[in-house]
């Protein structure tokens, strides 16, 4: 069995902790360790290590134990709280369970606890880099400009991550000297609009000095390019223009202790105008270097794959094909945690007729409500398609036949909800009776499939390693992985986590353009590029022909709803839904729905296909922003807690 070992940059500068006026507890105090800093910047090689230290704070996006978007929302369920298998430590799953708290917050990026990283330390290290970069004696001017631009980007991104998580935050422009008084280091939070402006300023300063493409991919993949900076700028501006930050009256009384208003309650259309313009600039920059949506090409032409399989692989490959033409930003420090008991091993289902392999954990499950999210085969919501048997989607059982053989194993009985769905449903999800292309079988004429009833290959038979809902996140699993029953092994082909893809950018642009100017040919164009790759007709024609709300895409409000649904489907299971439903202010609706699955203890089709309540999903108004830890509030009297906490 292949075991993937993820390399991690280790900070080379250790800062002494000063006890003077408890300076270590404040956000931006730099201990006076000049000798150590001078050594770190004495030559190019040492300084590059410090540059990589600044990079090392980037989130581990492909790690379920630290990516709040994966385990902190409603896209996944696990056997909580008893499942602590290796990399899939489900601590963050406490958040949807309503257990977030101020004493020891989960996903704490303010202090760096419980799955979070210390982002104010990250900002301090970025500032230390700026303070000392001129000391490097053997670096070329162009390389120095690039390094400075990279750290400006990182500083902008860390501010953005904190803003998205906590709302208004203190802007850390420079580090304060160790001689600062207690009052000087007790910083206030800055208004959200000012934080956004500072982030954009840094990104604008960084972009011109970043490379358009990487000259040495072997050694530089994962480092920041101009297209990454432009795309992140687009995402920041879309976030700032969204209802959570734009005209949100719920936070009209959110103020510092000195009276400064932290959230602007007045809506600004100009924010959407700027967001749309930034998205288009980013798209044009990606086009200029030949980026395009990924379309699957088989590694071997031995098998004449069906169009059904090829379309599904367009979707799966956009995630798992490393450094493909669609990846704007791939996480070189954040692979898919592909090692034993990592993300792929937990997403992979045990397959028939291979047999049970202990190297496959299969703990990561998807609730039924996410299965309901995907369209019908006609490219519209299942609740709006009269040809889809929505009323009996859970109760009616059907047998897989020749017409559905590339999606559902012939002769296997499964629920109505698993029939007549769009290609992304089958690309994203594995389920009882569902076909699972790859994993050692590259011929889709005789594919592997899932049997999840009690006592079957993928069914509950282990005290901890089992899928609790009946739906598996197949999208995350590289089709080139292979299972060998004879040697009880699971060989994994790892991939860098896709932090941003071109299809995301297209949908951000469509969203911003619709909010700025309403429906237009350009809005439809970029939505339809994504739909076409997914094997669907255009959004206007699909709704006109197949939806009970046929005119939905023709109005601004209707198109908003349609674009949001399209985005939730296109980037499902990638940890982005967590942030999207918050910025849209729809989280209270989505996260009030319980997390359910099939009866995994059922041994027959009749007993298995019964919807079972698994966990509540608890969300309150206060949950739009994370709490600042109680300790941080006590230490700095000028910090105000987020409303509701």
C-alpha positions in Angstrom: 0.0 0.0 0.0 1.2 3.4 -0.9 1.4 5.8 2.0 1.6 9.4 1.2 3.7 11.6 3.4 2.9 15.3 3.2 5.9 17.6 3.5 5.5 20.6 5.7 7.5 23.8 5.9 8.9 24.2 9.3 9.4 27.8 10.5 13.1 28.4 11.0 12.7 31.5 13.2 11.7 30.8 16.8 10.7 33.9 18.7 11.4 34.2 22.4 8.3 34.8 24.5 8.6 37.9 26.5 6.9 38.2 29.8 7.1 42.0 29.9 3.4 43.3 30.3 2.3 39.9 28.9 3.1 41.0 25.4 2.8 37.6 24.0 -1.0 37.8 24.4 -1.5 40.7 22.0 -1.8 40.6 18.3 1.2 42.2 16.8 4.1 42.5 19.2 7.5 41.5 17.9 10.1 40.3 20.5 13.4 42.0 20.2 15.4 39.0 18.8 17.4 41.0 16.2 20.2 38.5 16.1 17.9 35.6 15.1 16.2 37.8 12.5 19.4 39.0 11.0 20.5 35.3 10.6 17.3 34.4 8.9 17.9 37.1 6.2 21.6 36.9 5.9 21.5 35.3 2.4 19.0 34.2 -0.2 18.8 30.5 0.9 18.0 31.4 4.5 15.5 34.1 3.5 13.7 31.7 1.2 13.0 29.5 4.2 11.4 32.5 5.9 9.3 33.1 2.7 8.1 29.5 2.9 7.3 30.1 6.6 4.9 32.8 5.5 3.4 30.2 3.0 3.1 27.6 5.7 0.1 29.3 7.3 -2.1 28.6 4.3 -5.0 26.4 5.4 -4.7 22.7 4.9 -7.7 22.7 2.5 -7.5 19.0 1.8 -7.6 18.0 5.5 -11.0 17.3 7.0 -9.6 17.9 10.5 -8.7 21.5 9.8 -10.8 22.7 6.8 -13.8 24.2 8.5 -15.7 24.1 5.2 -15.5 20.3 5.1 -16.5 19.2 8.5 -18.0 22.4 9.9 -21.0 22.6 7.6 -23.8 20.3 6.3 -22.2 18.6 3.3 -20.8 15.7 5.4 -21.7 13.6 8.3 -19.6 11.2 10.3 -20.1 8.8 13.2 -19.9 11.5 15.8 -18.4 11.7 18.3 -17.0 8.1 18.4 -15.1 8.2 15.0 -11.6 9.4 15.5 -9.9 7.5 12.7 -6.6 9.1 11.8 -6.8 12.1 9.6 -10.6 12.3 9.8 -10.7 13.6 13.4 -14.2 15.1 13.4 -13.8 17.8 16.0 -15.1 20.4 13.6 -18.3 18.5 13.2 -19.2 19.9 16.6 -20.0 23.2 14.8 -23.1 22.0 13.0 -24.0 20.1 16.2 -24.4 23.5 17.9 -21.4 23.1 20.1 -19.4 26.1 19.0 -18.3 28.1 22.1 -16.3 31.1 23.3 -14.1 29.2 25.8 -12.4 27.0 23.3 -13.8 27.7 19.8 -13.6 25.1 17.1 -11.7 26.1 14.0 -10.0 28.9 15.9 -7.9 30.9 13.4 -7.7 33.8 15.8 -5.5 32.1 18.3 -4.6 28.9 16.4 -6.5 26.1 18.3 -8.9 23.3 17.6 -8.1 22.8 13.9 -7.2 26.5 13.2 -3.9 28.2 12.6 -2.6 31.3 14.4 -3.4 33.9 11.7 -2.3 36.9 13.7 1.1 35.2 14.1 1.0 34.7 10.3 0.5 38.4 9.8 3.3 39.2 12.2 5.6 36.9 10.2 4.6 38.6 6.9 5.5 41.9 8.4 8.8 40.6 9.7 9.6 39.6 6.1 8.9 43.1 4.8 11.0 44.7 7.6 14.0 42.6 6.7 13.9 41.7 3.0 16.3 44.5 2.2 19.0 42.7 4.2 19.3 39.9 1.7 22.7 40.4 0.0 22.5 37.9 -2.9 19.1 38.2 -4.4 18.3 39.7 -7.7 16.0 42.8 -7.9 13.4 40.9 -9.9 13.3 38.0 -7.5 13.1 40.3 -4.5 10.1 42.0 -6.2 8.4 38.7 -6.7 9.0 37.6 -3.1 7.6 40.8 -1.7 4.6 40.4 -4.0 4.0 36.8 -2.8 4.1 37.9 0.8 1.7 40.8 0.1 -0.7 38.3 -1.4 -0.3 36.0 1.7 -0.9 38.9 4.0 -4.0 39.9 2.0 -5.3 36.3 2.1 -4.8 35.9 5.8 -6.7 39.1 6.4 -9.5 37.8 4.1 -9.7 34.5 5.8 -10.1 36.2 9.2 -12.6 38.7 7.7 -14.8 35.9 6.3 -14.7 34.0 9.5 -14.9 36.8 12.1 -16.2 39.8 10.3 -14.5 43.0 11.2 -11.0 42.4 12.4 -8.0 44.5 13.4 -5.9 45.5 10.3 -2.3 44.5 10.9 -0.4 46.9 8.7 2.9 46.8 10.7 4.3 45.2 13.8 4.5 47.2 16.9 7.9 47.3 18.7 8.5 45.5 21.9 8.7 48.9 23.6 5.0 49.5 23.0 2.9 50.2 26.0 0.1 48.0 27.1 -2.5 50.4 25.7 -0.7 50.7 22.3 -1.0 46.9 21.7 -4.6 46.7 22.7 -5.9 47.2 19.2 -9.5 47.8 18.1 -11.4 46.0 15.4 -11.5 47.9 12.1 -14.8 48.4 10.1 -15.4 45.6 7.6 -15.3 47.9 4.6 -11.9 49.2 5.6 -10.6 45.7 6.0 -11.8 44.8 2.5 -10.2 48.0 1.1 -6.8 47.1 2.7 -7.0 43.5 1.3 -7.7 44.8 -2.2 -4.9 47.4 -1.9 -2.4 44.6 -1.0 -3.6 42.4 -3.9 -3.4 45.3 -6.3 0.2 46.0 -5.2 1.1 42.4 -5.5 -0.4 41.4 -8.8 2.0 43.3 -11.2 5.1 41.7 -9.7 3.8 38.1 -9.6 4.6 35.7 -12.5 1.9 35.1 -15.1 3.0 31.5 -15.3 5.5 29.5 -13.3 8.8 29.1 -15.1 9.8 25.9 -13.2 6.7 23.9 -12.4 8.8 21.1 -10.9 10.0 23.4 -8.1 7.4 26.1 -7.9 3.9 24.5 -8.3 1.7 26.0 -5.6 3.4 29.3 -5.4 1.3 32.4 -6.1 0.8 33.6 -9.7 -0.9 36.8 -11.0 -4.0 34.8 -12.0 -4.3 33.5 -8.4 -4.1 37.0 -7.0 -6.6 38.4 -9.6 -9.0 35.5 -8.9 -8.8 35.9 -5.1 -9.4 39.6 -5.6 -12.6 38.7 -7.5 -13.7 36.4 -4.7 -13.0 38.9 -2.0 -15.0 41.6 -3.8 -17.9 39.2 -4.5 -17.9 38.3 -0.7 -17.8 42.0 0.2 -20.8 42.7 -2.1 -22.9 39.8 -0.8 -25.7 40.3 1.7 -23.7 39.3 4.7 -21.4 42.3 4.2 -23.4 44.6 2.0 -26.4 46.4 3.6 -26.8 43.9 6.5 -29.1 45.6 8.9 -28.7 42.8 11.4 -25.4 44.3 12.4 -26.4 48.0 12.4 -25.6 48.3 16.1 -22.3 46.3 16.0 -19.8 48.8 17.2 -16.4 49.1 19.0 -16.3 50.3 22.6 -15.2 53.7 21.2 -18.3 53.9 19.1 -16.9 53.0 15.7 -19.5 51.2 13.6 -18.1 48.0 12.3 -20.6 46.9 9.6 -22.1 49.3 7.1 -25.9 48.7 7.0 -26.4 50.6 3.8 -26.5 48.6 0.6 -24.1 49.6 -2.2 -24.7 48.5 -5.8 -21.2 49.8 -6.6 -19.8 46.8 -4.7 -21.4 44.5 -7.2 -20.1 46.6 -10.1 -16.6 46.3 -8.8 -16.9 42.6 -8.2 -18.2 42.0 -11.7 -15.3 44.0 -13.2 -12.7 42.1 -11.1 -14.2 38.8 -12.1 -14.0 39.6 -15.8 -10.4 40.8 -15.4 -9.5 37.5 -13.7 -11.2 35.5 -16.4 -9.5 37.3 -19.2 -6.1 36.8 -17.5 -6.8 33.0 -17.3 -7.9 32.9 -20.9 -4.7 34.7 -21.9 -2.5 31.8 -20.6 -4.7 29.1 -22.1 -6.7 28.0 -19.1 -10.0 26.2 -19.9 -12.5 24.0 -18.3 -11.2 20.4 -17.9 -12.5 17.7 -20.2 -11.5 14.1 -19.4 -9.1 12.2 -21.6 -8.6 8.5 -20.7 -5.1 7.5 -20.0 -5.6 4.4 -22.0 -7.8 4.0 -25.1 -8.1 0.2 -24.5 -11.7 0.7 -23.4 -14.3 2.5 -25.5 -15.9 4.4 -22.6 -19.5 5.5 -22.8 -20.5 9.1 -23.1 -22.1 8.8 -19.7 -18.8 7.8 -18.1 -16.9 10.4 -20.0 -19.2 13.2 -18.8 -19.0 12.1 -15.2 -15.2 12.0 -15.5 -15.2 15.6 -16.7 -16.5 16.5 -13.3 -14.4 14.1 -11.2 -11.2 14.9 -13.1 -11.6 18.6 -12.6 -10.9 17.9 -9.0 -8.6 14.9 -9.0 -6.4 15.4 -12.1 -3.5 17.2 -10.6 -2.6 20.6 -12.1 -5.2 20.3 -14.9 -6.1 23.2 -17.2 -8.9 24.3 -14.9 -6.9 24.7 -11.7 -6.2 28.4 -11.0 -4.8 27.7 -7.5 -3.8 24.2 -6.3 -2.6 23.7 -2.8 0.9 22.2 -3.0 1.0 22.2 0.8 -2.5 20.8 0.9 -2.8 17.5 -0.9 -6.0 15.5 -0.6 -4.6 13.8 2.5 -4.3 10.7 0.4 -2.4 8.6 2.9 -3.8 5.8 4.9 -7.0 6.9 6.6 -6.8 10.2 4.8 -9.5 12.1 2.9 -9.5 9.8 -0.1 -9.5 6.6 1.9 -12.5 8.0 3.9 -14.4 9.0 0.8 -13.8 5.7 -1.0 -16.5 3.1 -0.7 -15.8 -0.6 -0.3 -16.6 -2.1 -3.7 -18.2 -5.2 -5.1 -17.1 -7.6 -6.4 -13.7 -6.7 -5.0 -14.4 -7.4 -1.4 -13.7 -5.7 1.9 -10.2 -4.1 2.2 -9.2 -2.8 5.6 -7.1 0.1 4.2 -10.3 1.8 3.1 -11.9 3.7 6.0 -15.1 5.0 4.2 -16.1 7.2 7.2 -17.0 10.3 5.2 -20.7 10.4 4.4 -23.0 12.8 2.6 -26.5 13.5 4.0 -29.6 12.9 1.9 -30.3 16.6 1.6 -27.2 17.1 -0.5 -28.3 14.2 -2.7 -31.5 16.1 -3.2 -29.6 19.2 -4.3 -28.6 17.9 -7.7 -30.8 18.4 -10.7 -32.9 16.0 -12.6 -31.6 14.6 -15.8 -33.2 17.6 -17.5 -31.0 20.1 -15.7 -33.6 21.7 -13.3 -34.3 21.2 -9.6 -36.0 17.8 -8.9 -38.8 19.6 -7.0 -39.6 21.7 -10.1 -39.4 18.9 -12.8 -42.9 17.4 -13.4 -41.3 14.3 -15.0 -39.3 13.5 -11.9 -41.2 11.4 -9.3 -40.5 13.8 -6.4 -43.3 12.7 -4.2 -42.1 9.0 -4.1 -38.4 9.8 -4.3 -37.7 8.0 -1.0 -40.4 5.3 -1.0 -40.5 3.9 -4.5 -37.9 1.2 -5.3 -36.7 0.5 -8.9 -34.4 -2.0 -10.5 -31.5 -0.9 -12.5 -31.9 -1.7 -16.2 -29.8 -1.5 -19.4 -30.7 2.1 -20.0 -29.2 3.1 -16.7 -26.3 0.6 -16.6 -23.5 3.1 -16.5 -25.0 4.8 -13.4 -26.8 1.9 -11.6 -25.8 -1.7 -11.6 -28.2 -3.7 -13.7 -30.5 -5.9 -11.6 -29.8 -3.9 -8.4 -32.8 -2.4 -6.6 -32.4 1.2 -5.4 -34.5 4.2 -4.5 -36.3 6.4 -7.0 -34.2 9.4 -5.9 -31.1 7.7 -7.5 -32.7 7.5 -11.0 -33.0 10.1 -13.7 -30.5 12.5 -12.2 -28.0 14.8 -13.9 -24.4 13.6 -14.5 -23.0 15.5 -11.6 -25.1 13.5 -9.2 -23.4 10.3 -10.3 -20.0 12.0 -10.5 -20.3 13.3 -7.0 -22.0 10.5 -5.2 -21.6 6.8 -4.6 -24.7 4.9 -3.2 -26.2 1.5 -2.8 -26.5 0.0 -6.2 -24.5 2.8 -7.8 -21.7 2.2 -10.3 -18.2 3.3 -9.2 -15.9 3.8 -12.2 -12.2 3.4 -11.6 -10.5 2.1 -8.4 -8.8 -0.6 -10.5 -11.5 -1.3 -13.1 -11.2 0.9 -16.1 -13.7 -0.9 -18.2 -17.2 0.7 -17.7 -18.9 -2.3 -19.3 -18.3 -4.4 -16.2 -17.8 -1.8 -13.5 -17.4 -2.0 -9.7 -20.4 -0.9 -7.7 -21.5 -0.2 -4.2 -23.5 -2.6 -1.9 -24.3 -0.8 1.3 -26.9 -2.8 3.1 -26.0 -4.4 6.4 -23.7 -7.4 5.9 -22.7 -6.4 2.3 -19.3 -5.3 1.2 -19.7 -1.6 1.9 -22.2 -2.1 4.7 -21.8 -1.6 8.4 -19.5 -4.3 9.7 -16.9 -2.4 11.6 -17.4 -0.6 14.9 -15.9 2.6 13.6 -15.2 2.5 9.9 -18.5 2.8 8.1 -20.5 5.3 6.1 -23.4 6.5 8.2 -25.7 7.9 5.6 -25.5 5.7 2.5 -24.0 8.4 0.2 -20.2 8.5 -0.5 -18.3 11.5 -1.8 -17.0 9.8 -4.9 -16.0 13.1 -6.4 -13.0 13.3 -4.1 -11.6 10.0 -5.1 -9.1 9.7 -7.9 -10.4 7.2 -10.5 -6.7 6.0 -10.9 -6.6 4.7 -7.3 -6.7 0.9 -7.2 -8.0 -1.7 -4.7 -6.3 -5.1 -4.5 -8.3 -7.6 -2.4 -5.6 -10.3 -2.4 -3.0 -8.0 -0.8 -5.6 -6.0 1.3 -4.2 -2.8 -0.2 -5.5 0.5 -1.5 -3.1 2.4 -3.7 -3.8 6.1 -3.9 -2.8 8.7 -6.5 -2.8 11.9 -4.6 -3.6 15.4 -5.9 -3.2 19.0 -4.7 -6.4 20.4 -3.3 -8.2 22.6 -5.9 -8.4 25.9 -3.9 -9.9 27.7 -6.9 -11.1 26.4 -10.2 -12.1 28.2 -13.4 -15.7 27.0 -13.2 -15.9 28.7 -9.8 -14.7 32.0 -11.3 -17.2 31.7 -14.1 -20.1 31.4 -11.7 -18.8 34.2 -9.5 -18.8 36.4 -12.6 -22.3 35.3 -13.6 -23.5 36.0 -10.0 -21.8 39.5 -9.8 -23.0 40.5 -13.3 -26.6 39.5 -12.6 -26.5 41.5 -9.3 -24.9 44.5 -11.0 -27.1 44.6 -14.2 -29.6 41.8 -14.2 -29.9 38.9 -16.7 -27.8 39.2 -19.9 -26.2 37.1 -22.6 -22.9 37.2 -20.7 -24.5 35.9 -17.5 -26.1 33.0 -19.4 -22.8 32.4 -21.3 -20.7 31.7 -18.2 -23.4 29.7 -16.5 -23.9 27.6 -19.6 -20.2 26.9 -20.0 -20.3 25.1 -16.7 -23.5 23.3 -17.5 -22.3 22.2 -20.9 -19.2 20.6 -19.4 -21.6 18.8 -17.0 -23.7 17.4 -19.9 -26.6 19.8 -19.5 -28.5 22.1 -21.9 -28.4 25.9 -21.3 -30.1 27.3 -18.3 -32.8 29.3 -20.1 -33.8 26.4 -22.4 -33.7 23.8 -19.6 -36.0 25.8 -17.4 -38.3 26.7 -20.2 -38.8 23.1 -21.3 -38.7 21.2 -18.0 -39.4 23.4 -14.9 -42.7 24.4 -13.3 -40.9 27.8 -12.8 -40.0 28.1 -16.5 -39.3 31.9 -16.4 -37.0 31.7 -13.4 -33.8 32.6 -15.3 -35.5 35.6 -17.0 -35.7 37.8 -13.9 -32.9 39.1 -11.7 -34.3 37.5 -8.5 -35.0 34.2 -10.3 -31.7 34.0 -11.9 -30.0 34.8 -8.6 -31.7 31.7 -7.1 -30.7 29.6 -10.2 -27.1 30.7 -10.1 -26.8 30.0 -6.4 -28.2 26.5 -7.0 -25.8 26.0 -9.9 -22.8 27.0 -7.7 -23.8 24.8 -4.8 -24.0 21.8 -7.3 -20.8 22.6 -9.3 -18.5 23.0 -6.3 -20.4 20.6 -4.0 -18.3 18.7 -1.4 -15.3 21.0 -1.9 -15.8 23.0 1.3 -17.1 26.1 -0.4 -20.8 25.7 0.5 -20.0 26.6 4.1 -18.9 30.1 3.1 -21.4 30.7 0.3 -24.5 30.1 2.3 -23.2 32.5 4.9 -22.3 35.3 2.6 -25.7 34.9 0.9 -27.4 34.9 4.4 -29.2 31.7 3.5 -27.4 29.6 6.1 -30.3 29.8 8.6 -32.5 28.1 6.1 -30.1 25.4 4.9 -28.6 24.7 8.3 -32.0 24.3 10.0 -32.6 21.1 8.0 -31.7 17.9 9.9 -28.9 15.6 8.6 -30.5 12.3 7.5 -29.5 9.1 5.7 -30.7 5.7 4.8 -31.2 3.0 7.5 -27.7 1.5 7.3 -28.8 -1.4 9.6 -31.3 -2.6 7.0 -30.6 -5.9 5.4 -33.3 -5.8 2.7 -34.3 -3.2 0.2 -37.5 -2.6 2.1 -35.7 -2.0 5.5 -32.6 -0.2 4.1 -34.5 2.4 2.1 -36.1 4.2 5.0 -34.9 7.8 5.8 -33.4 8.0 9.2 -32.7 11.1 11.3 -28.9 11.2 12.0 -28.2 14.5 13.7 -29.7 17.9 14.1 -28.1 20.8 12.2 -28.2 23.8 14.5 -27.7 27.3 13.3 -28.4 30.6 15.1 -28.1 34.2 13.9 -24.8 34.5 15.9 -23.3 31.7 13.8 -22.8 33.8 10.8 -19.5 34.8 12.4 -17.2 32.7 14.6 -16.7 33.7 18.3 -13.5 35.3 19.4 -12.0 33.2 22.2 -12.9 34.4 25.7 -9.2 34.6 26.5 -8.5 37.0 23.7 -11.4 39.2 24.8 -10.1 39.2 28.4 -6.6 39.9 27.4 -7.4 42.8 25.1 -10.2 45.0 26.6 -10.6 46.9 23.4 -11.8 43.9 21.5 -15.6 43.5 21.3 -17.1 40.0 20.9 -19.2 39.1 17.9 -22.9 39.7 18.4 -24.7 36.8 20.0 -21.6 35.3 21.6 
